Amino acid sequence: MVLTLPPLYRSTVGFDRLFDLLDQSPQTEPTNSWPPYNIEKVDGDHYRIVMAVAGFAPNEIEIVQKENTLLVSGQKHPEDKTVEVLHKGIPTRAFTQTFDLADYVQVKGAKLDNGLLSVDLVREVPEEMKPRRIEIANGGGRKTIEHGTTA
């Protein structure tokens, strides 16, 4: 039995170092998901999710971030009944996509352009959580910390 992780890899953002290692494992064909999307790494701490949502208007799409989960959903408004559709090839079914975000990844904006929804994300680690260098005192032997005494 071969363990494959592409479905998990496709729905996470900001875990790229971990998945760079896991992505080297043997893969099978990814499962179909609707709507199709890409996850892009723009630079060190900036990411973008691009979803193909042709036929949806901005007011028919909802984007919600709750803690480390990003939920993107779309629901079409009722169609105009005055138009007779002879062939319906553009799918406009409702959708919900969930993405797991790494710690400190936040949505910075979203736009809909030419049928593509772009969600921009950035990882902003608080200063107190970033690695810091600890200086090492040089020589001088053992030092004692004196505590004040109360009389």
HELIX and SHEET records of a PDB file:
HELIX    1   1 PRO A    6  ARG A   10  1                                   5    
HELIX    2   2 ASP A   16  LEU A   22  1                                   7    
HELIX    3   3 PRO A   58  GLU A   60  5                                   3    
HELIX    4   4 GLU A  127  MET A  129  5                                   3    
SHEET    1   A 4 THR A  12  VAL A  13  0                                        
SHEET    2   A 4 PHE A  95  LEU A 101  1                                        
SHEET    3   A 4 THR A  69  GLY A  74 -1                                        
SHEET    4   A 4 ILE A  61  LYS A  66 -1                                        
SHEET    1   B 4 TYR A  37  ASP A  43  0                                        
SHEET    2   B 4 HIS A  46  ALA A  52 -1                                        
SHEET    3   B 4 LEU A 116  ARG A 123 -1                                        
SHEET    4   B 4 VAL A 105  ASP A 113 -1                                        
END                                                                             
